[in-house]
Amino acid sequence: DKTDGYVGEVKISGFDANFAQYLDCKTERKQNCGIIPCGGRKEQTEELCKETIKEEEINDKKKLSGGAIAGIIIAAVVVIVAIVVVIIVIVIYKKV
């Protein structure tokens, strides 16, 4: 009988992470157990892992997505086309 919501502690020598939740998921043969927890690799502390994840999230936020770049390019093209059309209309009306 499992106690609902209880996560034990499984420590492996040389690692900083608690593998209990991950191993429990694998034991139940679930498909989506996620990744090995922070500190689950040799010579990696849990603090260093979390700091690395935060840095990656900050870098991802700083990068423009492909959709944003495409939107900027399309907007620039639309503005240029509108300016060209206005110039052509002005030139045609001045000739008439």
Beta strands, then each sheet from edge to edge (+ up, - down):
end
